[in-house]
């Protein structure tokens, strides 16, 4: 039995449209909360011997030291992370000494400092990485499907892949992190950029599998393009779901049991994994059918 995926394409388009609109709204309203990787500054993570003091109390301690721009976030039952402007090594040592004096048993977990110049360079590098990956993907897919120019031109497979990968599979997790940055102070850092690149790779991989089956069936069998696409998607459906589940379960374990640095990285991958699998099944193939119908209507 085949699932009527192509027949109900307007339903899938509407659902994806709502998700993309919500993600875009979050980006427009809140933007992304960039971490010190991109903005520059210092990060200090400490662990208390007892329960974490109230954030107001910690802010007062930092202000006593002359740091008025500290953003403090509690981590678990006895940890805290403070983000602030650049601290040199002497100021870092003095601040840590005061905190140890005020809270006996306090230990430093990590201290990082990134200059604003390095932050700007990382941001530019991240944007260039995304742009180069997208260009390489478009060229590869156009080349891979060069023998299938009927009834849809090979370059359109690349266009559909890029549209769904960027405007759906990447935009949705980015939008989620815009909301998380607003309400939970989750920051966009270099590890999340790596997650987005990984999502792009997975999304394209899943899409190419579906498109490749369409190509095989176009070359081997005849019939209407819509029917061939419907059959091809159903033939790859179980493979796509099984592949997703084998990656989803370990990522879920990392999200639940991993540390703070891995938690958001895993969440980004989980969201991208699910959206990528959804788009490869319910968006890519229906979009190809819509393009083919548009071409047929134009010729008439």
N, C-alpha and C positions, 0 to 999 in steps of 0.2 A: 504493500500500500504506500502511495506517495502522499506526502504532505502538500497541500495546495499553497505553496509559498508564493509563487508568482501571482496567483489569482487574487490573493489578499495583500498585494504589494502596497496599496494605499494605506492600509492599516499600519504596516511596518514603517512606512515613511512618516506617518503622523506621530507615531510613538518616538521615533528617533528625533523628529523635529522638536518635540517637547523637551527631550533631554538636552539637545544641543542649545535650544533657546534658554533653558535654565542655566546651563554652563556659561553661555555668553553673557547672560544677565549678571551672574556672579562676578565675572571678570570686569565688566563695565562698571558695576557698582562698587566693588571692593578692591579690584586689582589683586596682584599677588604680593604676599608678604615675603620679600626676599631676605634670606639669611645673610650672615656676615661673609659667606663665600662671595656674594655679589655686591654687597654694600660696603664692606670693610668694617672693622671694629674688633672687639674682643669678646670671647665667650668663656665663662667660668662655670664649671659644673662642680658642685660640692655635695657631700653626703654627710648628714647629721647623725650623731650617735642616738638621738631620740627623734621624736616627731619633728617635722619641719615647722619652724616658726611661721606665723602669718606673713603673707607677702608684704603687708603694710609695714610690719616690723623690720623685715629685711631691707625694704626700700629706705627706711629711716637710717639703718646702719650704713648703707652705701652713701646716702646723702651726707652723713657725718664725715665720711672720707672725702667728700667733694665730688662724688659721682651722682649727678642729678638726672641722667638720662638712662639709667639702668632699667631694663625690662626683665622682670623676674618671673619665672614659671616653675611651679613645683613639679617634681617627677616622683611618682610613687608615694610611699609613706614617709620617706626620710631623705629625699633628694631635691635639689633645686638647681636651675640653670639661670644664669644672669647674662644678658647681652647688653653691651655698653660700647661707648666710644673707645678708641685705641688706648690700651694701657701698656706702658713700657714695663720692663722686667722689674725695675725697682718699685713702681707703683703696684704691680701685681703682688710682689712679695709682701709689701706693707699691708695691702688690703687683706690678703690671706691671713697674715698674722693677727690682724684685728678681729677677723671672723673667728679664728681659732681661740682667741682670748674670750670673745663673747659667748662662743658655743663650744665648750670643751668636748673633745672627741670628734670634731669636724675633720673630715679628710677631703682633699682635692681629688676629683675624678679626672678632670681634664681642663686644660687651658689652651685656647687657640686665639691667635691674632692674625687678621688679614688686613692689609693696607687697602685704601680705597682704589689705588691704581691697579692692584692685583684683582680686586673685585670687578672693576670695569673690564679688564682683560678677560676674566672668566665669563662674564656675561656675553661679551662679543664672541668668544670662542664657542659658547653654547649655541648662540644663534647661527653661527656659521656651520656648526656641526649639523644642526637640524636641516639647514638649507641644502648642504651638500648631500646628506642622506636622501632627501626628497628628490633631488636632481638625479642621483644615481638610480633610485628606484624607478623613476619614470623612464629613463633610458633603457634600463634592463628589461622592463616589462614590454616596452615597445619592440625591442629586439626579439625577446622570447616568443612573442605572438605574431611575428612578421608573416608567418605562413597562413594566418587566419585573417584575411581582409574582407571576408564575406560572411554574413551580411553586415557585420560591424567592423570598422577599421581597427587594425591592431593597436594604434596609438590610443584609442578610446579605452582599451583595457587599462592602460597606464593611467589615464585621467580618472577613471572610476576608482582605481586603487588609491590614488593620491587623495581624492576628495573624501573617500570614506575613512582613510587612515588618519588624515590631518583634521578634517572638520568634524569627525565623529569620534574615532578611537583615541585621539590625543586631546582634543578639545574637552571632552567630557571629564577625564581625570584632572585636567588643569582647572576646569571650572569647579570641581569638587574641592580642590585645594585652595581656591579663592575663598570659598565659604569656610573651610577649616582655618585658614589664616585669619579671617575676620573674627570667628567665634572661639577658636581654640589656640590661637597664636602659632599655628603650624607654619613653618617657614619653607620657602622654596630654596633648596640648596643644590649643590652639585650632584648629590646622590639621586635626587628626584629628576634632574636632567638626564642622568644615566637611565633612570626608570622609563622616562619618556622615549628615549632612543630604543630601549628594549621593546617597549610597546609597539613602536613603529615596525621593528623587525618582525615581531610576532604577527602583527596585523597583516603585513604584506605577505608573510609566509602562508597564513591561512587563506588569504584572498587568492594567491597564486595557485594553491591546491584546487580551489573551486574553479577558477578560470581555466586551469590546465585540463580539468575533466571536461569542461565545455568545449575546449579546443579539440580534444580527442574525439568526442562524440560528433562534432561538426565534420571532422575529417573522415570518420568511419561510417556514420549513419546519415540518413536523410530525414526530412520532415520539417515541420515548422520550427523556427528558431526558439519560440517561446516554449514549445514542448521539449526541445533538446535541453534548454537551460533548466527547466523544471526537473527533468530526469537527472541531469548532472548534479544539481544541488542535493537532491535526495540521495544520490550515490555516495556523496562525500559527507553527508550529515553526521553519521555515527562516528566517522573518523575525526571530524572537527570537535565533536563533543568529548570524545575519549581523550583526545590530545589536550583539550582545555582542562579536563578534570585532573589529569596527571600533573599538570603544573599548578592548578588551583589549590589542591590539598596541601602541598608543602608550603605554599605562600601563606595559606591560612594559618598554618602552625607557626610560621615566623611572625605573623601579625599578632597572634595571641600570646606567644611565649617569648618572642624576641625582645631586645632592648628598644629604647626609644629611637635610636638612630635607624634601626631596621624596621620598626613598626610602620612608619609612614612610607618608606620605600616599598615594603610589601603591599601596603594598601594601594599605592599607585599602580603597582603591577596587577593586582587583583582586579581593580576597576578597568584597566586597559585590556586585560585578558578577556574579561566578560564582554566588554563593548566590542573588542576586535572579533571575537567569535560570532557575536550577534550580527555585526555588519557584514562579515564574509558570507553569512547564510541568507540574511533577510534584506540586505541592502545592495550588495554588489551585483548579484544576478538579476534582481528586479530592475536595477538601473540600466543594465545592458539591454534588457527587453524594452524598456522605455526608449532608449536611444534607437534601437532597431525600428520600433514603431514610428518614431519621429522621422527617421530616414525614409521609411516606406511612404509615409504621408506626404513628405516633401517631394518625392519622385512622382507621386500621382498629381 
